[in-house]
Amino acid sequence: MKIKKGDNVIVISGKDKGKTGKILKVFPKLEKLVVEGVNIVKRRRKPRKEGAKGQTVEVTMPIHVSNAMLVDPESGKRTRIGKKIVDGVTVRIAKKSGKVV
């Protein structure tokens, strides 16, 4: 996977198309990621104590990695990711601007 935790991404398809956010968690084996403020669903919680009320909680669910693209640090638009060797170290670069991500 070319996208990592902490990257800023834009959603390119689905109900949240066009939203941007920071990656909170990555699941490489499932090829999914959790993006801040994207794919929020409501879940019902049972009461924990006797006599207490249950509640509805909003939870951020994962999306497939193919539905998100990296945001270019220079232009703010979506971009693909490439790799380049700089001073003997492999770094990720944004294809649009050539800047190190």
Order of alpha helices (4+ residues) and beta strands (2+ residues): beta-beta-beta-beta-beta-beta-beta-beta-beta-beta
